[in-house]
Amino acid sequence: MENVITTEQKPIKFWLNDIEDGALEQAKNLANLPFIFKHIAIMPDSHQGYGMPIGAVMATRKVVVPNAVGVDIGCGMCAVKTSLTELDQETLKKIMGGSKEFKGGIRSKVPVGFSHRSKKQDDWLTDEEKGDLWGWSVIGQEYNSSLQQIGSLGGGNHFIEIQQGSDGFVWLMIHSGSRNIGFKVANHYNKLAVELNEKWMTVVPLKWQLAFLPLDSEEGQSYMKEMQHCVDFAFSSRKLMMESVKTCISDVVGGIEFGEMINVSHNHAIMEHHFGKNVMIHRKGATKAYKGQLGIIPGSQGTASYIVLGKGNPESFMSCSHGAGRKMGRKEAQRSLDLDTEKKLLDEMGVIHAIRNKKDLDEAPGSYKDIATVMANQQDLVNIVVELKPLAVIKG
């Protein structure tokens, strides 16, 4: 259940007890914006971001805030249930590939990090959409290069994971975003918002990094259109990667049936109806959890992930966490975590993991919050449907 503070212009509702100082300060900034509707909702995985905490939900009237969506527009998760009931280590290694012994597999089919696909993929926009965007827009300028970025994983905390479900079946999960195209759109419109806010002498301090665009302005409408296309790109990219992963598994095992893909975005702004009003919901590191809606909450490569069912709690604007959430920054994790300890934890679990050297510690289990605590803090937001334990992981 949420905790509430009422010291600011609007209440802040928290689904955690130990928010870091930087994220708390950012939450208070949100609560003091002049266009906030009702309250700010802070999810149990929340930590400091740019402008708005990651793991936060904000409802606004008549404006959109690019930094409240973030630079990886449309970043999200997808998951597929397979008909497999188990996979041994040798078979997993063949599926993952990328080694001298097993050269094929997922690692050869899905580009990771800064790598793109060698050939352009099919169009992810219709001819009508392209005609509407071409030339003037960020996406119009970036469209050709996006055709080789689509279906690639990217870096950071993005991953491909094979998991064992508590339902007795093997699952596939992917976390990815909108690559460079989302980054370019986000930066362009945040810069534009900053310039316009300075021109208007807005009451929103520049240092808060929360410049806004009116929804009835040409700039606001352009951002909404390009943002949605980035969400569509990210979804199309996950679908393409999931098809590659399914092919790799079928090539090794064969005769597998795959369930329908569950897909959720956790970086977006969308008009929704809450508390009797149509408002612009910004979810930054937060996932929709409407009543009866399936969702995905990942842990780390050494902890459980979850398929969940939303409860439609109005106080969270029908949202939940997007994962475990970081408890330390990337540089801090690389400095303070012990490589041998983190590798031993994963090795003893039998996970084919992605911790090889010191720089990989930014994605070690020790850099994340306890997913069990995160899930306990949002029992009024979601029900757990399936618990998933990691078997093999590819990180960006």
FIPA-703521 format. One record per residue (C-alpha): residue in three letters; chain; x, y negated, z. Coordinates in Angstrom, 2 decimals. Last residue first. Layout:
N
> type, mol, xx, yy, zz
> ALA, A, X, Y, Z
...
//
This chain:
396
> type, mol, xx, yy, zz
> GLY, A, 23.46, 5.61, -24.31
> LYS, A, 23.08, 8.63, -22.07
> ILE, A, 22.45, 12.25, -23.09
> VAL, A, 21.08, 14.48, -20.33
> ALA, A, 20.52, 18.19, -19.74
> LEU, A, 18.42, 20.11, -17.19
> PRO, A, 16.78, 17.28, -15.24
> LYS, A, 13.87, 18.14, -12.89
> LEU, A, 10.36, 17.03, -13.86
> GLU, A, 7.43, 16.65, -11.44
> VAL, A, 4.06, 16.91, -13.16
> VAL, A, 0.72, 15.19, -12.43
> ILE, A, 1.72, 12.71, -9.71
> ASN, A, -1.10, 10.31, -8.83
> VAL, A, -0.61, 6.60, -9.40
> LEU, A, -1.11, 3.14, -7.87
> ASP, A, -2.20, 3.84, -4.27
> GLN, A, 0.64, 6.34, -3.86
> GLN, A, 3.03, 3.60, -4.91
> ASN, A, 5.44, 3.45, -1.99
> ALA, A, 5.78, 7.24, -1.81
> MET, A, 6.93, 7.27, -5.45
> VAL, A, 9.68, 4.73, -4.78
> THR, A, 10.74, 6.60, -1.65
> ALA, A, 11.04, 9.87, -3.60
> ILE, A, 12.91, 8.01, -6.38
> ASP, A, 15.67, 6.98, -3.97
> LYS, A, 17.13, 3.84, -5.49
> TYR, A, 19.72, 4.06, -8.24
> SER, A, 23.50, 3.58, -8.41
> GLY, A, 24.13, 6.87, -6.58
> PRO, A, 22.50, 8.86, -9.40
> ALA, A, 25.31, 7.74, -11.75
> GLU, A, 24.45, 5.30, -14.54
> ASP, A, 26.96, 2.59, -13.61
> LEU, A, 29.30, 5.48, -12.76
> ASP, A, 29.97, 6.05, -16.46
> LYS, A, 32.85, 3.54, -16.40
> LYS, A, 34.74, 5.75, -13.95
> ASN, A, 34.83, 8.81, -16.21
> ARG, A, 32.76, 11.68, -17.56
> ILE, A, 29.28, 11.33, -16.05
> ALA, A, 26.82, 12.23, -18.84
> HIS, A, 25.19, 15.36, -17.43
> ILE, A, 24.52, 19.00, -18.23
> VAL, A, 22.70, 19.56, -14.95
> GLY, A, 23.43, 22.69, -12.90
> MET, A, 22.49, 20.99, -9.64
> GLU, A, 25.96, 21.73, -8.31
> ASP, A, 27.44, 20.02, -11.36
> LEU, A, 25.28, 16.94, -10.81
> LEU, A, 26.34, 16.47, -7.19
> LYS, A, 29.96, 17.33, -8.03
> LYS, A, 30.06, 14.65, -10.73
> GLU, A, 28.82, 11.97, -8.31
> THR, A, 31.29, 13.00, -5.60
> ASP, A, 34.22, 13.23, -8.01
> LEU, A, 33.55, 9.77, -9.45
> ASP, A, 33.21, 7.99, -6.11
> LEU, A, 30.93, 4.99, -6.24
> SER, A, 32.20, 1.54, -5.22
> ARG, A, 33.82, -0.13, -8.21
> GLN, A, 31.80, 1.39, -11.06
> ALA, A, 28.60, 0.96, -9.06
> GLU, A, 29.42, -2.69, -8.33
> LYS, A, 30.08, -3.34, -12.01
> ARG, A, 26.71, -1.86, -12.96
> GLY, A, 24.72, -3.60, -10.24
> MET, A, 23.48, -1.78, -7.17
> LYS, A, 20.13, -0.43, -5.96
> ARG, A, 18.78, 0.03, -9.48
> GLY, A, 15.16, 0.97, -10.04
> ALA, A, 13.58, 4.41, -9.68
> GLY, A, 11.49, 4.09, -12.82
> HIS, A, 8.91, 1.94, -14.59
> SER, A, 6.94, 1.15, -11.43
> CYS, A, 3.16, 0.88, -11.50
> SER, A, 0.48, -1.29, -13.09
> MET, A, -3.30, -1.81, -12.95
> PHE, A, -2.93, -5.55, -12.26
> SER, A, -1.13, -4.39, -9.10
> GLU, A, -4.09, -5.52, -6.95
> PRO, A, -6.58, -4.05, -9.46
> ASN, A, -5.47, -0.45, -8.78
> GLY, A, -6.28, 1.48, -11.95
> LYS, A, -5.41, 4.88, -10.46
> GLY, A, -2.92, 5.82, -13.17
> LEU, A, -1.98, 9.44, -13.82
> VAL, A, 1.69, 10.36, -13.56
> ILE, A, 4.35, 12.35, -15.38
> TYR, A, 7.34, 12.18, -13.08
> SER, A, 11.12, 12.18, -13.03
> ALA, A, 13.26, 14.04, -10.51
> THR, A, 16.84, 13.25, -9.61
> GLY, A, 20.39, 13.63, -10.93
> GLN, A, 20.03, 11.95, -14.32
> SER, A, 18.09, 9.17, -12.58
> GLY, A, 14.37, 8.94, -11.85
> PRO, A, 11.85, 8.47, -14.63
> ILE, A, 8.24, 7.28, -14.20
> ILE, A, 6.00, 8.21, -17.15
> GLY, A, 2.31, 7.41, -17.57
> LEU, A, -1.02, 9.03, -18.35
> GLN, A, -4.04, 6.74, -18.08
> GLY, A, -6.96, 7.94, -15.92
> LYS, A, -7.43, 4.57, -14.23
> TYR, A, -5.09, 2.04, -15.81
> ALA, A, -1.45, 2.39, -14.83
> LYS, A, 0.40, 0.19, -17.31
> THR, A, 4.14, 0.22, -16.70
> ALA, A, 6.56, -2.21, -15.05
> GLY, A, 10.12, -3.21, -15.90
> LYS, A, 8.92, -6.64, -16.98
> ARG, A, 5.14, -6.58, -17.34
> HIS, A, 3.63, -9.92, -18.33
> ILE, A, -0.18, -9.97, -18.31
> MET, A, -1.73, -12.89, -20.18
> VAL, A, -5.17, -13.42, -18.68
> ASN, A, -8.80, -12.82, -19.65
> LYS, A, -10.78, -13.38, -16.47
> GLY, A, -13.18, -11.40, -14.26
> PHE, A, -10.56, -10.20, -11.78
> HIS, A, -8.47, -8.78, -14.62
> HIS, A, -9.08, -8.60, -18.37
> GLU, A, -5.97, -8.15, -20.49
> MET, A, -3.93, -10.18, -22.99
> ILE, A, -0.51, -8.60, -23.47
> ALA, A, 3.10, -9.39, -22.59
> HIS, A, 5.69, -6.62, -22.84
> ASN, A, 8.59, -4.74, -21.25
> HIS, A, 7.47, -1.41, -19.74
> SER, A, 6.12, 0.40, -22.80
> VAL, A, 4.53, 3.83, -22.46
> ASN, A, 4.32, 6.81, -24.81
> ILE, A, 3.00, 10.33, -24.20
> MET, A, 3.64, 12.58, -27.21
> GLU, A, 1.10, 15.31, -27.93
> GLY, A, 2.30, 18.81, -27.11
> PHE, A, 4.97, 20.78, -28.91
> GLU, A, 4.88, 24.43, -29.95
> ILE, A, 8.12, 26.35, -30.27
> GLY, A, 8.76, 29.23, -32.68
> GLY, A, 12.46, 28.53, -32.98
> VAL, A, 15.24, 28.51, -30.38
> VAL, A, 18.26, 26.78, -31.93
> ASP, A, 16.75, 25.02, -34.95
> SER, A, 13.53, 24.38, -33.01
> ILE, A, 15.48, 22.54, -30.32
> CYS, A, 17.27, 20.33, -32.86
> THR, A, 14.03, 19.66, -34.75
> LYS, A, 12.26, 18.59, -31.55
> VAL, A, 15.12, 16.20, -30.77
> SER, A, 14.98, 14.66, -34.25
> GLU, A, 11.19, 14.25, -34.00
> MET, A, 11.66, 12.59, -30.61
> MET, A, 14.18, 10.18, -32.12
> LEU, A, 11.72, 9.12, -34.82
> LYS, A, 8.88, 8.70, -32.32
> ARG, A, 11.11, 6.66, -30.02
> SER, A, 12.04, 4.33, -32.90
> SER, A, 8.41, 3.89, -33.95
> PHE, A, 7.53, 2.88, -30.38
> ALA, A, 10.45, 0.45, -30.20
> PHE, A, 9.50, -1.07, -33.57
> ASP, A, 5.86, -1.47, -32.48
> VAL, A, 6.94, -3.30, -29.31
> CYS, A, 9.21, -5.46, -31.47
> HIS, A, 6.24, -6.18, -33.77
> GLN, A, 4.27, -7.23, -30.70
> MET, A, 7.01, -9.68, -29.71
> GLU, A, 7.03, -11.14, -33.23
> LYS, A, 3.29, -11.87, -33.13
> MET, A, 3.27, -13.17, -29.57
> TYR, A, 6.32, -15.34, -30.26
> SER, A, 4.72, -16.85, -33.36
> GLN, A, 1.51, -17.60, -31.46
> GLY, A, 3.44, -19.38, -28.72
> GLU, A, 5.48, -21.40, -31.22
> GLU, A, 2.39, -22.45, -33.19
> SER, A, 0.79, -23.58, -29.95
> ASP, A, -2.46, -22.22, -28.46
> LEU, A, -0.59, -19.73, -26.27
> PRO, A, 1.51, -22.49, -24.72
> LEU, A, 5.19, -21.45, -24.56
> PHE, A, 7.05, -21.10, -21.26
> ALA, A, 10.49, -21.64, -19.73
> LEU, A, 11.12, -19.31, -16.78
> GLN, A, 14.90, -19.44, -16.33
> TRP, A, 14.43, -20.81, -12.76
> LYS, A, 17.37, -23.17, -13.34
> LEU, A, 15.30, -25.16, -15.86
> PRO, A, 12.87, -26.21, -13.15
> VAL, A, 9.17, -25.85, -14.13
> VAL, A, 7.60, -29.32, -13.71
> THR, A, 7.73, -29.85, -17.48
> MET, A, 9.48, -32.85, -18.98
> TRP, A, 7.69, -32.13, -22.29
> LYS, A, 10.95, -32.34, -24.24
> GLU, A, 12.73, -30.23, -21.62
> ASN, A, 9.95, -27.62, -21.86
> LEU, A, 10.23, -27.67, -25.65
> GLU, A, 13.97, -27.01, -25.65
> VAL, A, 13.66, -24.25, -23.01
> ALA, A, 10.81, -22.60, -24.94
> LEU, A, 12.86, -22.60, -28.14
> LYS, A, 15.79, -20.99, -26.34
> ASN, A, 13.43, -18.37, -24.89
> TYR, A, 11.97, -17.86, -28.36
> HIS, A, 15.30, -17.21, -30.08
> ASN, A, 16.72, -15.13, -27.23
> ALA, A, 13.76, -12.75, -27.12
> VAL, A, 13.53, -12.34, -30.90
> LYS, A, 17.27, -11.64, -31.21
> PHE, A, 17.28, -9.08, -28.38
> GLY, A, 14.21, -7.35, -29.79
> ILE, A, 15.89, -6.98, -33.20
> ASN, A, 19.15, -5.85, -31.64
> ARG, A, 17.73, -2.65, -30.14
> SER, A, 13.98, -2.47, -29.58
> GLY, A, 13.99, -0.09, -26.63
> SER, A, 14.79, 3.44, -25.46
> HIS, A, 13.99, 6.05, -22.82
> ILE, A, 13.38, 9.56, -24.17
> MET, A, 11.89, 12.63, -22.47
> LEU, A, 11.52, 16.28, -23.48
> TRP, A, 9.69, 18.79, -21.27
> VAL, A, 10.22, 22.48, -20.46
> PHE, A, 7.22, 24.25, -18.95
> GLY, A, 6.35, 25.80, -15.58
> ASP, A, 3.97, 23.05, -14.42
> SER, A, 6.71, 21.82, -12.06
> GLY, A, 8.50, 20.77, -15.23
> GLN, A, 12.05, 21.57, -16.27
> GLN, A, 13.66, 18.69, -18.17
> ILE, A, 15.55, 17.87, -21.35
> GLU, A, 16.67, 14.25, -21.31
> ILE, A, 17.46, 11.58, -23.89
> PHE, A, 18.65, 8.35, -22.34
> HIS, A, 18.66, 4.56, -22.20
> ASN, A, 20.22, 3.10, -19.06
> GLY, A, 22.82, 1.05, -20.87
> GLY, A, 23.19, 1.87, -24.55
> GLY, A, 21.19, 2.18, -27.76
> LEU, A, 19.17, 5.26, -28.68
> SER, A, 18.94, 5.13, -32.47
> GLY, A, 15.72, 5.93, -34.35
> ILE, A, 15.43, 2.44, -35.80
> GLN, A, 18.79, 0.72, -36.07
> GLN, A, 19.27, 1.53, -39.76
> LEU, A, 15.95, 0.00, -40.84
> SER, A, 16.55, -2.84, -38.38
> SER, A, 19.33, -4.19, -40.61
> ASN, A, 16.80, -4.89, -43.36
> TYR, A, 14.33, -6.52, -40.98
> GLU, A, 16.66, -8.96, -39.22
> GLN, A, 15.79, -12.15, -41.11
> GLY, A, 12.10, -11.33, -41.32
> ILE, A, 12.19, -10.25, -37.68
> VAL, A, 13.48, -13.68, -36.67
> SER, A, 10.77, -15.34, -38.74
> TRP, A, 10.77, -17.88, -41.54
> GLY, A, 11.78, -15.59, -44.39
> TRP, A, 9.41, -12.64, -44.26
> LEU, A, 6.84, -12.43, -41.52
> ASP, A, 3.44, -12.43, -43.25
> GLY, A, 4.71, -10.51, -46.25
> LYS, A, 6.26, -7.92, -43.94
> GLU, A, 2.98, -7.44, -42.11
> GLU, A, 1.06, -7.01, -45.38
> ASP, A, 3.65, -4.57, -46.73
> THR, A, 3.25, -2.53, -43.54
> LEU, A, 6.00, -2.56, -40.93
> TRP, A, 8.09, 0.45, -39.81
> ASP, A, 9.56, 0.99, -43.26
> ASP, A, 11.21, 4.38, -43.69
> GLN, A, 14.81, 4.83, -42.55
> LYS, A, 17.95, 3.22, -43.95
> LYS, A, 20.92, 5.57, -44.03
> SER, A, 23.92, 5.96, -41.71
> ARG, A, 21.79, 5.54, -38.59
> HIS, A, 23.20, 3.06, -36.09
> SER, A, 25.94, 3.35, -33.47
> PHE, A, 26.35, 0.72, -30.73
> GLY, A, 25.51, 3.20, -27.97
> VAL, A, 23.86, 6.34, -29.33
> PRO, A, 23.09, 7.74, -32.79
> VAL, A, 20.63, 10.69, -32.77
> LYS, A, 21.29, 13.70, -35.02
> SER, A, 24.89, 14.58, -34.10
> ARG, A, 24.35, 14.31, -30.36
> ILE, A, 21.03, 16.14, -30.68
> GLY, A, 22.54, 19.31, -32.09
> GLY, A, 25.39, 20.05, -34.44
> LYS, A, 29.03, 20.56, -33.46
> PHE, A, 28.59, 23.31, -30.87
> GLU, A, 32.04, 24.73, -30.04
> LYS, A, 34.00, 21.56, -30.65
> SER, A, 31.33, 19.63, -28.78
> GLY, A, 28.56, 17.30, -29.99
> GLY, A, 25.71, 19.73, -29.50
> MET, A, 22.76, 19.11, -27.13
> ILE, A, 20.78, 22.06, -28.47
> LYS, A, 23.79, 24.37, -28.44
> LYS, A, 24.66, 23.29, -24.90
> LEU, A, 21.08, 23.89, -23.80
> THR, A, 21.19, 27.43, -25.22
> GLU, A, 24.34, 28.20, -23.24
> GLN, A, 22.92, 26.65, -20.09
> ASP, A, 19.69, 28.67, -20.11
> LEU, A, 16.35, 27.22, -21.20
> GLU, A, 13.01, 27.96, -19.53
> THR, A, 9.23, 27.98, -19.98
> LEU, A, 9.17, 26.83, -23.59
> SER, A, 5.78, 25.72, -24.98
> THR, A, 7.01, 22.13, -25.04
> LYS, A, 5.66, 19.04, -23.27
> VAL, A, 6.58, 15.70, -24.86
> ALA, A, 7.65, 12.47, -23.19
> CYS, A, 8.07, 8.85, -24.28
> MET, A, 9.48, 5.93, -22.36
> GLY, A, 9.77, 2.20, -22.74
> CYS, A, 11.54, -0.86, -24.07
> GLY, A, 9.00, -2.92, -25.99
> ILE, A, 11.08, -6.10, -25.82
> ASP, A, 14.64, -5.50, -24.63
> VAL, A, 15.48, -9.17, -23.99
> GLY, A, 12.94, -9.83, -21.26
> VAL, A, 9.18, -9.94, -20.93
> ALA, A, 9.10, -12.58, -18.19
> ASN, A, 11.96, -14.31, -20.03
> PRO, A, 9.58, -15.01, -22.94
> VAL, A, 6.97, -16.75, -20.72
> VAL, A, 3.48, -16.87, -22.29
> VAL, A, 0.94, -19.61, -21.58
> LYS, A, -2.83, -20.23, -21.40
> ARG, A, -3.41, -18.67, -17.97
> THR, A, -0.75, -16.36, -16.53
> ALA, A, -0.64, -12.91, -14.91
> MET, A, 2.71, -11.64, -13.61
> VAL, A, 3.91, -8.09, -13.00
> ALA, A, 7.33, -7.24, -11.57
> GLY, A, 9.78, -4.32, -11.71
> ILE, A, 12.71, -6.32, -13.05
> PRO, A, 12.60, -9.63, -11.24
> MET, A, 11.78, -12.69, -13.35
> GLY, A, 14.26, -15.35, -14.42
> TYR, A, 16.94, -12.90, -15.51
> GLY, A, 16.72, -9.75, -13.36
> GLN, A, 16.91, -8.94, -9.65
> HIS, A, 15.48, -5.66, -8.40
> SER, A, 12.08, -3.98, -8.24
> ASP, A, 11.57, -0.21, -8.05
> PRO, A, 8.60, -0.45, -5.66
> MET, A, 6.65, -2.87, -7.93
> ILE, A, 6.24, -6.59, -7.23
> ALA, A, 2.81, -8.06, -8.04
> ILE, A, 2.45, -11.86, -8.26
> HIS, A, -0.91, -13.43, -7.36
> LYS, A, -4.25, -14.78, -8.64
> PHE, A, -3.33, -16.45, -11.94
> ILE, A, -0.05, -18.33, -12.33
> PHE, A, -0.06, -21.48, -14.51
> PRO, A, 1.65, -23.95, -12.14
> LEU, A, 4.62, -21.66, -11.35
> ASN, A, 5.15, -21.37, -7.60
> ALA, A, 4.51, -17.63, -7.33
> LEU, A, 7.07, -17.00, -10.07
> ASN, A, 9.74, -18.92, -8.16
> LYS, A, 8.90, -16.90, -5.05
> ALA, A, 9.43, -13.67, -7.00
> GLN, A, 12.80, -14.98, -8.19
> GLU, A, 13.87, -15.68, -4.60
> LEU, A, 12.77, -12.20, -3.59
> ALA, A, 14.74, -10.67, -6.47
> GLY, A, 17.89, -12.47, -5.36
> ASP, A, 17.41, -11.55, -1.70
> GLU, A, 16.99, -7.82, -2.34
> ILE, A, 13.58, -6.23, -1.74
> ASP, A, 13.49, -3.76, 1.15
> ASN, A, 9.88, -3.04, 2.10
> LEU, A, 8.36, -2.02, -1.23
> TRP, A, 4.99, -2.30, -3.01
> PHE, A, 5.02, -6.09, -2.70
> LYS, A, 2.18, -8.58, -3.18
> ILE, A, 3.18, -12.23, -3.61
> PRO, A, 0.50, -14.81, -2.82
> LYS, A, 0.24, -18.04, -4.86
> GLN, A, 1.57, -21.50, -3.97
> GLU, A, 4.19, -19.93, -1.68
> THR, A, 4.22, -18.86, 1.99
> THR, A, 1.56, -16.18, 1.52
> ILE, A, 3.56, -12.95, 1.76
> VAL, A, 1.77, -9.66, 1.17
> ASN, A, 2.68, -6.01, 1.70
> GLU, A, 1.16, -3.51, -0.70
> MET, A, 0.00, 0.00, 0.00
//
